[in-house]
Amino acid sequence: MIVIFLFIVLFFILFEIETLYWSLTECQTHIRRLNNRLFELQGAVKVLMAQKKDEPAKTRTIWVAASKYDSDNDIQVEEVEQEQEQEQEEEIEIEED
């Protein structure tokens, strides 16, 4: 009788452990999603700060490259002035002609 009771108790303990394991796995997934979203928002804030410090946003395009798996978790901001580069190339072509 005691052996049967111990098996039943062991079964419920194992069932509870499995339930807790799946709950933990689900929580980790939610934490990863929130962490990724927070990382994206930090990048957006850095881009907005860079736009505020520099020239007007209409002449500057800012690309953000972020690595979630980088140990530093740094946001690399690369500034590209597409319109001005195209105008300079056109001026050089006109001067060469």
C-alpha positions in Angstrom: 0.0 0.0 0.0 2.8 2.4 0.9 4.6 1.6 -2.4 1.5 2.4 -4.4 1.1 5.7 -2.5 4.7 6.6 -3.2 4.3 5.9 -6.9 1.3 8.1 -7.0 3.1 10.9 -5.2 6.1 10.5 -7.5 3.8 10.7 -10.6 2.3 13.9 -9.4 5.7 15.4 -8.6 7.0 14.5 -12.0 3.9 15.9 -13.6 4.4 19.2 -11.7 8.0 19.4 -12.7 7.1 18.9 -16.4 4.4 21.6 -16.1 6.9 24.0 -14.5 9.5 23.2 -17.2 7.1 24.1 -20.0 6.0 27.3 -18.2 9.6 28.3 -17.8 10.3 27.6 -21.5 7.3 29.8 -22.5 8.5 32.6 -20.2 12.0 32.4 -21.7 10.4 32.8 -25.2 8.5 35.9 -24.0 11.6 37.3 -22.4 13.6 36.9 -25.6 10.8 38.6 -27.6 10.7 41.5 -25.2 14.5 41.7 -25.2 14.6 41.9 -29.0 11.9 44.6 -29.0 13.8 46.6 -26.4 17.0 46.2 -28.5 15.1 47.5 -31.6 13.7 50.5 -29.6 17.2 51.4 -28.3 18.4 51.4 -31.9 15.5 53.7 -32.9 16.3 56.1 -30.1 20.0 56.2 -31.1 19.0 56.9 -34.7 16.6 59.7 -33.6 19.4 61.2 -31.5 21.8 61.1 -34.4 19.3 62.8 -36.7 18.7 65.5 -34.1 22.4 66.2 -33.7 23.3 66.2 -37.4 21.9 67.9 -40.5 18.2 68.0 -41.3 16.7 64.5 -41.8 15.5 65.2 -45.3 19.1 65.2 -46.7 20.4 62.4 -44.6 19.5 58.7 -44.6 20.6 56.7 -41.6 20.8 53.0 -41.7 21.0 51.0 -38.5 22.8 47.7 -38.3 22.3 45.8 -35.1 23.6 42.4 -33.9 21.5 40.8 -31.2 24.2 38.2 -30.6 27.0 40.7 -30.2 28.6 40.7 -26.8 28.6 44.5 -26.6 25.0 44.9 -27.9 26.2 48.1 -29.6 24.1 49.7 -32.2 26.2 50.7 -35.2 24.9 53.8 -37.0 26.1 54.3 -40.5 25.3 57.6 -42.1 24.8 57.7 -45.8 24.2 60.9 -47.7 22.8 59.6 -50.9 21.3 62.8 -52.4 24.5 64.8 -51.9 26.7 62.0 -53.3 24.6 61.8 -56.4 24.7 65.5 -56.9 28.5 65.5 -56.5 28.9 62.7 -59.0 26.7 64.6 -61.5 28.7 67.8 -61.1 32.0 65.8 -61.7 30.5 64.3 -64.8 29.4 67.7 -66.1 32.9 69.2 -65.4 34.6 66.3 -67.2 32.5 66.8 -70.3 
